[in-house]
Amino acid sequence: MKRILSLFAITTLLFSSCQKDLTTKEKEEYIVKGKEIAQNTVKKLGGNLMQQMKKGGPKQAIPFCNTAANPLTKEVADKYQVSIKRTSHKIRNEDNNPNATETAILNQYLASLSKGEKLKPIVSKDKEGNVHFYAPMKLEAKCLACHGTVGKEVSVKTDSLIKSLYPNDKATGFKVGDLRGIVNITFKSE
């Protein structure tokens, strides 16, 4: 019986040490790396999208985004050996639906924004031991042509094109500075 209890105690200790919270220093390191990866993701996606906007406006950019956004994101993820997910409380692509944790973080950011608080990245560990870096994405003026108010910044023609590719689109009606969504970068446990 003592041997079973000892084995149980060792197993519990090993499990809890694998699941321990991150230290402040570790969180800071993940924030630095997460910001780097998030900025490179935005640079890769935004740069390519803006090229398409310059070439042919929303008519060219929207189909490009539909087919290229996820592969471009995966390209950055592969470079850093992480997984990257972009999601929102108002999604365009249903493949990007938020999970329960992401929904809670989106709600936390929305509440903070409504109080005028500065939005900061969040670092946490999941039950599998993977570290997640969550960062807010705020809407910029250049995004209004596809994410602004229909009939104002988003033309009816552009909205029709969006709806043809994303029939259940909810990603319009934003203003500059609104929370557009979050990026979730997952660092896999070793």
N, C-alpha and C positions, 0 to 999 in steps of 0.2 A: 504494500500500500504506500509506504514511504517513497518507494522508487517511482510509482505512478505519479504521486504528488510532486516529486522532484522534477520528473519529466514534464509535467504540466507547468510547473513554475518556470522552467527553462524555456519551454515553448512560448509561454506568455511573455516572458522577458524579451526573447528574440523578436516576437511579433511587435511588441510595443516599441522596441528600439528601431525597427524598420519603419514604423508609423509615426515616429516622433515628429514634433513640429519643427519647422525650419527656424534656425537662429536668425537674429536681426541681420547679421552679416550675410548669411546665405540669401535671405530675402532681398537685400540690397544688390547682391551679385546677380540674382535672377531678374531684378528690375532693370539693371543696366543692360543685360543681354537681351531681355524681352523688348526693351525700347529699341535696341539696334535692329532686331529682327522685324518688329512692327514697322519701323521707319523704312526699312528696305522693302517690305511688302507693299507699303503705300507708294513708295517711289516706283517700284516695278509696275504695279497696277495703274496708278495715277498717271505715270509718264506715258505708258502705252495708250491709255484711254484718252488722254489729252491729244496725243498724236492723231488718233482717230477722229476726235472732235474737230481738229484743225483741218483734216482732210475732207470731212463731209458732214460735220455736225452730228446731232443725235441720230440721224438716219444711218450713219456709218458706225457711230460709237456703240449704240445699243446692241446691235447684233454681235459686234466684236466682244462686248462685255459678256454677252450671253454664252459665247463659246470659249472665250479666252481667260476670263477671270479666275476660274478654278484651276486650270493648268498653270497659269502664271503664279498663283499662290502656292501651288504644289512645288513649282520650281524653286521658290525661295525656301520652302519647308525642307526640301531635299538637301539644299545647300547647307542648311544649319542642323540637319538631322533632328527635326522637330515636326510636330503636326501643327497646322495653322487653320483656324476656322474663323470666318467672319459671320456674325449673326446680328440680329436686331429685334427690337420689339415691333417693328414694322418691316417685315421682310419682303423682298422682291422674289428671290429664288427660294422655292420651298425646300430645296436641298440644304438650305442654311437655317432651318428652324432651330431655335434655341432649345437646349435641354433644360432640366429643372435648375441646375446650378447657374447656367447662363441667364435664365429668366430672372432669378433672384438678384444677380449682379446687375442686370439691366435695370431692374426696379430700384435697386440701391442707388445707381447712378442717376436715374431720373429724379428720385427724391432729393438727392444732393444738389442736383442742378436747379431744381425748383426752389431750393433754399439759398441759392446763390453761392454754394460751396464749390471750391475747386475740385475737379475730378482727378483722382490719382489712380495709378495702376494698383491692381490687387494681385498678390502672389499667395497661392495656397497649394496644399498637397491633397490629392484625392486618396481614396481608400486603397488604391493599388500602389500608392507611393509615387505616382507621377506628379510633377510640379507643374502648375498652371500659372501663366502670366495673363491676366486680363487687363486690357486697356480700352478706354473709351475712344470712340471715333466721333468727332464733332463735324457737323456739316459746314462746308466751306462754300463761298459764293459761287465758285466754278461748278459746283454740283447741282445748283438750282435748276438747270435746264432739264434734268431728268428726275430730280427729287423735290422740286419746289411745288407750288400750288398749281394744279391743272387749271388752265385758262388764264393763268398769270405768267409765271416763269416757265411752266411746262405747257407747250402748245397742245391743242387737241390732237393734232397729227402725231406729235411725239407720244402722247398718251396712248393713242391707238396702236402705235408700233410696240410700245412697252407691253400693252395688254395682249398683243398677238403672240409675244414670246413668253410672257408671264401673266397668264389669265387671272391669277389670284393676287396680283400685285397690291401691296399695302404701303409701298415705300415712297409715297408722295406726300405733299403737305408740310414739308419741312421748311424751316427758316434757318438762316445763317446762325451758327452757334448751337443749334439743337443737337441732342444726342442722336446720331445716325445709327449707332450700334456699338458693338465691341469686337475686339479681336481676342481670340483665345489661343494662346501659344502653349502647347503641351510639350514639356521636356520629359521624355520617357525615362522611367527608373531603370537603373542598370541591373 
